[in-house]
Amino acid sequence: MALTIEKMGEIDAVIGRWCLHKVPAHLKSQIDHDYEIDGQAVSLLEVRPVWRGQSGEYTRRPFARFRWVSARNCWQIDWMRQSGKWQAYEPCPAARNLEAALAVMEADAYGCFFG
């Protein structure tokens, strides 16, 4: 089941704004952030130039995911393990809105999102 138009708008406003302002403009050619929506989830991605690639090639590595759980009316917060599998973020596995989910991710109490 896909997200509602309202949820899509919220994602674009909140997550889109976070991606735009997370990295200073003078560093955006070296590192940036983006997001992708897939079904009920929005994944945050780290975007970097390929280290030994052609100019203009970029890697897109997911590091956080927020999944809408309509039965609980909350966003589940997941982090990507080195194995490539998503796991619930134990200190705070859910948030009522995207602003709260981003705040949990930014605090990164266990160093899962930003090391």
Residue pairs with C-beta under 8 A, 6 or more apart in sequence:
1 39
1 40
1 70
2 39
2 40
3 11
3 37
3 39
3 40
3 68
7 68
8 37
10 97
10 98
11 35
11 37
11 42
11 98
14 98
14 99
14 102
15 35
15 42
15 44
15 66
15 98
15 102
16 35
18 33
18 102
19 32
19 33
19 34
19 35
19 44
22 33
23 31
23 32
23 33
29 49
30 48
30 49
31 46
31 47
31 48
32 46
32 47
32 48
33 44
33 45
33 46
33 47
34 44
34 45
34 47
34 60
35 42
35 43
35 44
35 45
36 42
36 43
36 45
36 62
37 43
40 67
40 68
40 69
40 70
41 65
41 66
41 67
41 68
42 65
42 66
43 62
43 64
43 65
44 62
44 63
44 64
44 65
44 66
44 105
45 60
45 61
45 62
45 63
46 60
46 61
46 62
46 63
47 58
47 59
47 60
48 58
48 59
48 61
49 57
49 58
49 59
50 57
50 58
50 59
62 80
63 79
63 80
63 113
63 114
64 77
64 78
64 79
64 80
64 105
64 113
65 77
65 78
65 79
65 80
65 86
66 75
66 76
66 77
66 78
66 95
66 98
66 101
67 75
67 76
67 78
68 74
68 75
68 76
69 75
69 76
69 94
72 94
73 96
74 94
74 95
74 96
75 94
75 95
75 96
75 97
75 98
75 100
75 101
76 88
76 93
76 94
77 88
77 89
77 92
77 93
77 94
77 95
77 101
77 104
77 105
78 86
78 87
78 88
78 89
79 86
79 87
79 89
79 112
79 113
80 86
80 87
81 87
89 104
89 105
89 110
89 112
90 110
91 104
91 109
91 110
92 104
92 109
95 101
95 103
95 104
105 113
108 114
